[in-house]
Amino acid sequence: MLPTVPVSPISLSDYAAAAGEEAVERLIAAADPLRGARVLHMNSTAFGGGVSELLQTQLGLLRDLGIDAVWQLIRGTDDFFGVTKAVHNGMQGAEVDWTEGMQRTYSDCLLDNAKELGDSADFFFIHDPQPCALLSILEEQGRRRGKWLWRCHIDTSIPNREVWDFYVPFINRYDAAIFTMEKYRGPGIEGPAVAYITPTIDPLSMKNTYFDPDTASAVLRHYGVDRRRPMMLQVSRFDPWKDPLGVIDAYRLVKKDHPEVQLVMVGSMAHDDPEGWDYLAATQEHVGGDSDIHLLTNLEQVGNLEVNAFQRSATVVLQKSIREGFGLTVSEAMWKKKPVIGGNVGGITLQIADGETGFLVDSIEECAARTSQLLADPSLRYSMGKAGKERVRDHFLSLRELEDYLLLMASL
């Protein structure tokens, strides 16, 4: 059998204070017709990205609602994950040398995974490109059972056509395809029902729950960050789409006007992202020995508690992406009443109300100018932070996303 990820118990009633009683009641009503159903979620990693964080919360809540939810991982070699990283980039429009050998590596690995996949679920949620072809393989083997939903967490609006054309026949066999927003839907999707569901954050997770300032101060001291000085923060994978080099360039412009500012960049290194190690090295080289820039990863034991501490302690939070599936770090920071400066792309534009909860920017220079503006204006930081928390409460907490999924499942 494929590896099963353990999921901690969660009580829905605990969410009433953060999300509101009405949100809890709506979720219970949406789950009622599905009680006793078996739901299988599948992706490629149990840590290191937004999908894994979403699944921990969603499966815990599904189980509390009386639904038998299971999370499994596909197995893959380094070669396989090298191919799927190229696929990920290609689906977002990057130039990719898409060879027959890469296609064989992908298909052979999925054939091996199909041998280990149980087929007794009522609903199969398949996340992103890595396991996408499983349904086609099972259909060819006469093993298709239940309803199949493909959840795409990336922007496929202008994909590399060679890569995308390879995947479209797989996607079109699904009962439903779920995209973050309508403009992310790639061309040629004709078979499935199509839904648009934005991801959300868990307000009670270790990354987002409240803890006292003394705990945050202790975390910063441990990593050599001075809490008495202003801090710019970006929490993201080390990935060209997240533009860590541009973040450093913006920081250097800000430092001309605010010489006390520090930059903290936190990223989680995931085993299904081999390119991340190369880009981390490139980022380290770009730092150039600046002791006020702190590059931190899970290799230095930076986990959810530490990310929470950095977000709560930051003066300004950045998410300077140049392409972005959604960027949940925006909502995480807004939930902690921090103003956020984000790239004017993708799902970031759904989260940041420009000029109200933060700023949307299109260049390094604009990012630096807006950061300097916020560093110089505490009252603006306060008002944006307060508005940001209410925006997240209304639109980007876990219960709303799970309700959307349950309504889609019931419709199928």
C-alpha positions in Angstrom: 0.0 0.0 0.0 1.0 3.6 -0.5 2.2 5.5 2.5 -0.6 6.9 4.7 0.0 10.2 6.5 -1.2 10.3 10.1 -3.7 13.1 10.8 -4.3 14.6 14.3 -7.8 14.8 15.7 -9.5 18.1 15.3 -12.8 19.3 16.9 -14.9 21.6 14.8 -16.4 23.3 17.8 -13.0 24.7 18.6 -13.3 26.9 15.5 -16.4 28.8 16.6 -14.5 31.7 18.2 -12.2 32.3 15.3 -14.5 31.6 12.3 -17.9 32.3 13.9 -20.9 30.1 14.9 -22.5 30.6 11.5 -19.5 29.2 9.6 -19.6 26.1 11.9 -23.3 25.5 11.3 -22.9 25.9 7.5 -20.2 23.3 7.5 -22.2 20.8 9.5 -25.1 21.2 7.1 -22.9 20.7 4.1 -21.4 17.5 5.5 -24.7 16.0 6.6 -25.5 14.2 3.2 -22.0 12.8 3.0 -21.7 11.2 6.5 -20.0 7.8 6.3 -18.5 8.4 2.9 -14.8 7.5 2.3 -12.6 10.2 0.9 -9.0 9.7 -0.2 -6.7 12.6 -0.7 -3.4 12.0 -2.6 -0.4 14.2 -3.2 3.4 13.8 -3.3 4.7 15.2 0.1 3.5 15.4 3.7 5.6 18.6 4.4 7.2 21.6 2.9 4.3 23.3 1.1 0.9 24.8 1.4 -1.0 21.7 0.2 0.3 19.5 3.0 -0.7 22.2 5.5 -4.2 22.4 4.0 -4.7 18.6 4.1 -3.8 18.2 7.8 -6.6 20.5 8.8 -9.2 19.4 6.2 -8.8 15.7 6.9 -9.0 16.3 10.7 -12.2 18.3 10.2 -13.7 15.8 7.8 -13.2 13.0 10.4 -14.9 15.1 13.1 -17.8 15.6 10.7 -18.3 11.8 10.3 -16.5 11.3 7.0 -13.8 8.6 6.6 -10.9 10.7 5.3 -7.5 9.2 4.4 -4.3 10.9 3.1 -1.9 8.9 1.0 1.4 9.8 -0.8 2.7 8.6 -4.1 6.2 7.2 -4.2 8.8 8.6 -6.6 12.5 8.6 -7.4 14.7 11.6 -7.7 14.3 11.4 -11.4 10.5 11.4 -11.1 10.5 14.5 -8.9 12.9 16.2 -11.2 10.4 15.6 -14.0 7.4 16.8 -12.0 9.2 19.9 -11.0 9.8 20.7 -14.7 6.1 19.9 -15.2 5.1 22.3 -12.4 7.2 25.1 -14.0 5.9 24.2 -17.5 2.3 24.4 -16.4 3.0 27.9 -15.2 4.5 28.9 -18.6 8.2 28.2 -18.3 10.2 26.9 -21.2 10.8 23.2 -20.6 12.6 20.6 -22.7 9.8 18.1 -22.6 11.2 14.8 -23.9 9.9 11.3 -24.5 12.3 10.1 -21.8 10.7 12.5 -19.2 7.2 11.3 -20.2 8.3 7.6 -19.8 9.8 8.4 -16.3 6.5 10.0 -15.3 4.3 7.2 -16.7 6.4 4.3 -15.4 6.4 5.8 -11.9 2.6 6.2 -11.9 2.2 2.7 -13.1 4.1 1.4 -10.1 2.0 3.6 -7.8 -1.2 2.3 -9.3 -0.3 -1.2 -8.2 -0.3 -0.1 -4.6 -3.4 2.1 -4.7 -6.6 0.8 -3.0 -9.7 1.6 -4.9 -12.5 1.5 -2.3 -13.0 5.2 -1.8 -16.2 7.1 -2.7 -14.2 10.3 -3.6 -10.6 10.6 -4.8 -9.0 14.0 -4.5 -5.8 14.1 -6.6 -3.6 17.1 -6.0 -1.5 18.8 -8.7 0.4 17.2 -11.6 2.4 14.5 -9.7 -0.4 11.9 -9.3 -2.6 13.2 -12.1 -2.3 10.2 -14.5 -3.4 7.6 -11.9 -7.1 7.8 -12.9 -6.3 7.0 -16.6 -4.1 4.0 -15.6 -6.9 2.6 -13.3 -9.5 3.1 -16.1 -7.3 1.2 -18.5 -7.0 -1.6 -15.9 -10.8 -1.6 -15.3 -10.3 -0.5 -11.7 -12.1 2.8 -11.7 -14.3 3.3 -8.6 -16.0 6.4 -7.1 -15.8 10.0 -8.1 -12.5 11.6 -9.0 -11.5 15.3 -8.5 -8.3 16.9 -9.7 -7.3 19.8 -7.5 -4.8 22.2 -9.4 -3.1 24.6 -7.0 -1.1 26.4 -9.7 -1.7 28.9 -12.5 -2.2 27.0 -15.8 -3.6 29.9 -17.7 -0.7 30.2 -20.2 1.0 26.8 -19.9 3.9 25.4 -21.9 1.8 23.7 -24.6 4.0 20.5 -24.9 3.7 19.8 -21.2 0.0 20.8 -21.0 -1.1 18.8 -24.0 0.5 15.7 -22.4 -1.7 16.2 -19.3 -5.0 17.4 -20.7 -6.2 13.9 -21.7 -5.6 12.8 -18.1 -7.4 15.8 -16.6 -10.4 15.4 -18.9 -11.2 11.9 -17.5 -11.9 13.4 -14.1 -15.4 14.1 -12.7 -14.3 17.5 -11.6 -11.4 19.8 -11.9 -10.8 22.5 -9.3 -8.8 25.6 -9.9 -8.1 28.5 -7.5 -9.6 31.1 -9.8 -11.3 31.2 -13.2 -8.3 32.7 -15.0 -6.1 29.9 -13.8 -8.0 27.3 -15.9 -5.8 25.9 -18.7 -7.1 25.5 -22.2 -8.9 22.4 -23.4 -10.5 21.3 -20.2 -13.8 19.7 -21.5 -14.7 16.6 -19.6 -14.9 17.5 -15.9 -17.2 19.8 -14.0 -15.1 22.8 -13.2 -15.1 24.6 -9.8 -13.2 27.5 -8.5 -12.2 27.3 -4.8 -9.6 29.5 -3.1 -7.3 27.9 -0.4 -7.5 29.0 3.2 -5.5 29.0 6.4 -6.2 27.2 9.7 -6.5 29.8 12.4 -5.8 27.2 15.2 -2.8 25.6 13.7 0.6 26.0 15.3 1.5 28.4 12.5 -1.4 30.7 13.1 -2.6 30.4 16.7 -1.9 33.2 19.1 1.0 33.0 21.6 2.5 35.5 23.9 5.2 38.0 22.8 7.8 36.5 25.1 7.7 33.3 23.1 8.2 35.2 19.9 11.1 37.1 21.3 12.8 33.9 22.4 12.5 32.5 18.9 14.0 35.6 17.4 16.9 35.6 19.9 17.7 32.0 19.0 18.1 32.8 15.4 20.1 36.0 15.9 17.3 38.5 14.9 17.0 41.7 16.8 13.4 42.3 17.7 14.1 45.9 18.6 14.9 46.7 15.0 12.4 46.8 12.0 12.1 43.6 10.1 11.1 42.8 6.6 10.0 39.1 6.2 9.2 36.8 3.3 8.1 33.2 4.0 8.3 31.1 0.8 10.0 28.2 -0.9 13.3 29.2 -2.5 11.9 29.2 -6.0 12.4 31.7 -9.0 8.6 32.4 -9.0 8.8 33.7 -5.4 11.6 36.1 -6.5 13.9 35.8 -3.4 16.7 37.7 -5.3 14.3 40.5 -6.0 13.3 40.6 -2.3 17.0 41.1 -1.4 17.3 43.8 -4.0 14.2 45.6 -2.6 15.7 45.3 0.9 18.9 47.0 -0.2 16.9 49.9 -1.6 14.9 50.2 1.6 18.1 50.1 3.7 19.3 53.4 2.1 16.4 55.2 3.9 16.0 52.8 6.9 19.5 51.6 7.8 18.3 49.7 10.8 16.0 47.4 8.8 16.7 43.6 8.8 15.5 41.0 6.3 14.4 37.5 7.3 13.7 34.9 4.6 12.2 31.6 5.7 11.7 28.7 3.4 10.9 25.0 3.8 12.9 22.5 1.7 10.6 19.8 0.3 11.8 16.4 -1.1 9.6 16.8 -4.2 11.3 20.1 -5.1 15.0 19.3 -6.1 15.3 22.7 -7.8 14.8 24.4 -4.5 18.3 23.4 -3.3 19.9 25.1 -6.3 17.9 28.3 -5.8 18.7 28.4 -2.1 22.4 28.3 -3.0 21.8 31.1 -5.5 20.0 33.2 -2.9 22.8 32.6 -0.4 25.3 33.8 -2.9 23.1 36.9 -3.6 23.2 37.8 0.2 26.9 38.5 -0.2 27.8 38.3 3.5 25.2 40.9 4.7 24.8 40.0 8.4 21.4 41.7 8.5 19.9 39.2 6.0 18.8 35.9 7.7 18.1 32.9 5.4 16.4 30.2 7.4 14.9 26.8 6.5 13.6 23.7 8.2 17.2 22.5 8.1 17.8 25.0 11.0 14.7 23.6 12.8 12.4 26.4 11.6 8.9 25.0 11.7 5.4 26.3 12.1 6.0 27.7 15.6 9.0 29.7 14.4 7.2 30.9 11.3 4.4 32.1 13.5 6.9 34.0 15.7 8.6 35.7 12.7 5.2 36.7 11.2 4.0 38.1 14.5 7.3 40.0 15.0 7.7 41.4 11.4 7.2 45.1 10.7 6.3 44.5 7.0 5.6 41.1 5.4 6.4 40.5 1.7 5.2 38.0 -0.8 7.0 39.4 -3.9 6.0 36.6 -6.3 6.2 37.0 -10.0 3.9 34.0 -10.6 1.8 32.6 -7.8 -0.8 29.9 -7.4 -2.2 31.6 -4.3 0.3 32.4 -1.7 -1.3 31.6 1.7 1.5 33.3 3.5 -0.4 36.5 2.6 -3.4 35.5 4.6 -1.3 34.1 7.4 0.4 37.5 7.9 -2.9 39.4 7.6 -4.5 37.1 10.2 -1.7 38.3 12.5 -2.6 42.0 11.7 0.5 42.6 9.5 0.5 44.8 6.4 1.5 42.7 3.4 3.3 43.9 0.2 2.6 41.3 -2.5 3.4 40.8 -6.2 0.4 41.9 -8.3 -0.2 38.4 -9.6 -2.5 35.4 -9.2 -4.2 34.6 -5.9 -2.3 37.4 -4.1 -4.6 39.9 -5.8 -7.6 38.1 -4.2 -6.2 38.4 -0.7 -4.7 41.9 -0.6 -7.1 44.8 -1.0 -4.7 47.2 -2.4 -4.2 50.3 -0.2 -6.5 48.8 2.5 -4.8 45.6 3.8 -1.4 46.1 2.1 0.0 47.0 -1.3 0.2 45.2 -4.7 3.4 45.9 -6.5 4.9 45.3 -10.0 8.6 45.9 -9.5 11.5 45.8 -7.1 11.5 49.6 -6.9 7.8 49.8 -6.1 8.2 47.1 -3.5 11.0 49.1 -1.8 9.0 52.3 -2.0 5.9 50.8 -0.4 8.0 49.1 2.3 9.7 52.4 3.2 6.3 54.0 3.3 5.0 51.5 5.8 8.2 51.5 7.9 7.8 55.3 8.3 4.1 55.2 9.2 3.0 53.2 12.3 -0.6 54.3 12.0 -0.9 53.0 8.5 0.6 49.7 9.5 -2.0 49.4 12.3 -5.0 50.3 10.1 -3.9 47.9 7.4 -3.3 45.1 9.9 -6.7 45.5 11.5 -8.5 45.5 8.1 -6.4 42.5 6.9 -7.5 40.3 9.8 -11.2 40.9 9.2 -10.7 40.2 5.5 -9.2 36.8 6.3 -11.9 36.0 8.8 -14.6 36.7 6.1 -12.9 34.9 3.2 -9.9 32.8 3.9 -10.4 30.5 6.9 -10.5 26.7 6.6 -14.2 26.2 7.2 -15.2 28.1 4.1 -12.9 26.1 1.8 -14.0 22.8 3.2 -17.7 23.8 2.8 -17.0 24.5 -0.8 -15.5 21.0 -1.3 -18.4 19.3 0.5 -20.9 21.0 -1.7 -19.0 20.0 -4.8 -18.8 16.4 -3.7 -22.5 16.3 -3.0 -23.3 17.7 -6.4 -21.3 14.8 -8.0 
